[in-house]
C-alpha cells in the first residue's frame, strides 16, 4: 500500500510540474500585483512539494516566492494558522492582507485571521456556504466571473 501511495504521489507531482495551467485571469492578476510591488504569498493546505510543483508547472514561481503549507503550521484550514504564518513571513499585518480563496474552510480561515477575502468558489454548490458570507468580495460565478482588473480595482478601492 505504501508503494502504491508513493507511486500515486510521484505521478501527481510529475503531472503538476508538466501539465498544470493557471487560469489566465489569475495569472494576469498575479502579474498586476507583482508589477505594483505588492508582496504575495501562497498559503495552502497542500504539501510543500505539491505547491512547488504547481507553481513550477504554471510558471508562477517567478512571482510567488513566499509559500506556506499547512504541513508547516499546527492547524490547517479553517484555522487561520497558514494565513497568519504567510503574513508573518511577508512582514505584513493581517488586517492589511487579502486572501483569494476558493473553498469555504479557507474563507473561514481568512475571516478568523482578520484578513479580507475575495471568495472565488470552486464548487458551485458551495457558493451559499455561510463561510463565504464574510468575504469582502464574493464571486458567485467562480473563476468564470473572476477578472484580474475587477479584482485589482476592488483591492484599490477597499484600500
C-alpha positions as CSV (number, residue, x, y, z in Angstrom):
1,X,0.0,0.0,0.0
2,X,2.8,2.4,0.8
3,X,4.4,1.8,-2.6
4,X,1.1,2.4,-4.3
5,X,0.7,5.7,-2.5
6,X,4.3,6.8,-3.2
7,X,3.7,6.0,-6.9
8,X,0.5,8.0,-7.0
9,X,2.1,11.0,-5.3
10,X,5.1,10.8,-7.6
11,X,2.9,10.8,-10.7
12,X,0.8,13.6,-9.3
13,X,3.8,15.8,-8.8
14,X,5.1,15.0,-12.3
15,X,1.8,16.0,-13.8
16,X,1.6,19.1,-11.7
17,X,5.0,20.2,-12.9
18,X,4.4,19.4,-16.5
19,X,0.7,19.8,-17.2
20,X,-0.7,22.5,-14.8
21,X,-2.0,25.7,-16.2
22,X,-3.1,28.8,-14.4
23,X,-6.4,30.5,-15.1
24,X,-5.4,33.3,-17.5
25,X,-7.2,35.9,-15.4
26,X,-5.5,34.7,-12.2
27,X,-2.1,34.9,-14.0
28,X,-2.9,38.4,-15.1
29,X,-3.9,39.3,-11.5
30,X,-0.6,38.0,-10.1
31,X,1.3,39.9,-12.8
32,X,-0.6,43.1,-12.0
33,X,0.2,42.8,-8.3
34,X,3.8,41.9,-8.9
35,X,4.2,45.0,-11.2
36,X,2.9,47.1,-8.4
37,X,5.4,45.5,-5.9
38,X,2.6,44.0,-3.8
39,X,4.1,41.3,-1.6
40,X,2.3,38.0,-2.2
41,X,2.3,34.5,-0.7
42,X,0.8,31.1,-1.3
43,X,-0.9,29.7,1.8
44,X,-2.3,26.3,1.1
45,X,-3.4,23.1,2.6
46,X,-1.3,21.2,0.1
47,X,2.1,19.8,0.8
48,X,5.2,21.9,0.1
49,X,6.1,19.5,-2.7
50,X,2.6,19.9,-4.3
51,X,2.7,23.7,-4.0
52,X,6.2,23.9,-5.6
53,X,5.1,21.5,-8.4
54,X,2.0,23.6,-9.3
55,X,3.9,26.9,-9.1
56,X,6.6,25.5,-11.3
57,X,4.1,24.0,-13.7
58,X,2.3,27.3,-14.1
59,X,5.4,29.4,-14.1
60,X,4.0,31.5,-11.3
61,X,7.0,30.5,-9.2
62,X,8.7,33.6,-10.7
63,X,6.3,35.9,-8.9
64,X,5.3,33.8,-5.8
65,X,8.3,33.2,-3.7
66,X,6.7,33.0,-0.2
67,X,5.0,29.7,0.3
68,X,3.3,28.3,3.4
69,X,1.9,24.8,3.6
70,X,-0.5,23.6,6.2
71,X,2.2,20.9,6.9
72,X,4.3,23.8,8.5
73,X,1.7,25.0,11.0
74,X,-0.1,23.5,13.9
75,X,-3.6,23.5,12.4
76,X,-4.9,23.6,8.8
77,X,-7.9,25.5,7.5
78,X,-10.4,26.5,8.8
79,X,-7.9,27.5,11.5
80,X,-6.1,30.7,10.5
81,X,-2.6,29.4,11.1
82,X,-1.5,29.1,7.5
83,X,-2.6,32.7,6.7
84,X,-1.1,34.1,9.9
85,X,2.2,32.4,9.0
86,X,2.1,33.8,5.5
87,X,1.5,37.3,6.9
88,X,4.4,36.9,9.3
89,X,6.7,35.8,6.5
90,X,5.7,38.8,4.4
91,X,6.2,41.1,7.4
92,X,2.5,42.2,7.0
93,X,-0.2,43.0,9.5
94,X,-3.1,40.5,9.0
95,X,-5.6,43.3,8.6
96,X,-3.6,44.6,5.6
97,X,-3.8,41.2,3.9
98,X,-6.3,40.0,1.3
99,X,-6.9,36.3,0.7
100,X,-8.1,34.8,-2.5
101,X,-10.0,31.7,-1.6
102,X,-11.9,29.0,-3.5
103,X,-13.2,26.9,-0.6
104,X,-15.4,27.5,2.4
105,X,-12.9,26.4,5.0
106,X,-10.3,28.8,3.6
107,X,-12.8,31.7,3.6
108,X,-13.5,30.9,7.3
109,X,-9.7,30.8,7.9
110,X,-9.2,34.2,6.3
111,X,-12.0,35.7,8.5
112,X,-10.5,34.1,11.6
113,X,-7.1,35.6,10.7
114,X,-8.7,39.1,10.4
115,X,-7.9,39.3,6.7
116,X,-10.2,40.5,3.9
117,X,-11.2,37.8,1.4
118,X,-12.0,37.6,-2.3
119,X,-14.0,34.4,-2.5
120,X,-14.0,32.5,-5.8
121,X,-15.9,29.3,-5.0
122,X,-14.5,26.3,-6.9
123,X,-17.6,24.2,-6.3
124,X,-20.8,26.0,-7.4
125,X,-22.9,24.1,-4.9
126,X,-20.9,25.7,-2.1
127,X,-21.5,29.3,-3.1
128,X,-24.1,29.7,-0.4
129,X,-22.0,28.3,2.3
130,X,-22.1,30.5,5.4
131,X,-18.3,30.8,5.4
132,X,-18.4,32.8,2.2
133,X,-20.7,35.5,3.7
134,X,-17.8,37.1,5.4
135,X,-15.9,37.6,2.1
136,X,-15.5,41.2,1.1
137,X,-16.0,40.2,-2.5
138,X,-17.9,37.0,-3.4
139,X,-17.7,36.0,-7.0
140,X,-20.7,33.7,-7.1
141,X,-19.8,32.5,-10.6
142,X,-16.4,31.3,-9.5
143,X,-13.5,31.5,-12.0
144,X,-15.8,32.3,-14.8
145,X,-16.7,35.6,-13.1
146,X,-13.2,36.5,-11.9
147,X,-11.4,39.2,-13.9
148,X,-8.0,40.5,-12.9
149,X,-8.8,44.1,-13.5
150,X,-12.0,44.0,-11.5
151,X,-10.3,42.3,-8.6
152,X,-7.4,44.8,-8.7
153,X,-9.9,47.7,-8.8
154,X,-11.7,46.2,-5.8
155,X,-8.4,46.0,-3.9
156,X,-7.5,49.6,-4.7
157,X,-11.0,50.8,-3.6
158,X,-11.0,48.7,-0.5
159,X,-7.6,50.1,0.5
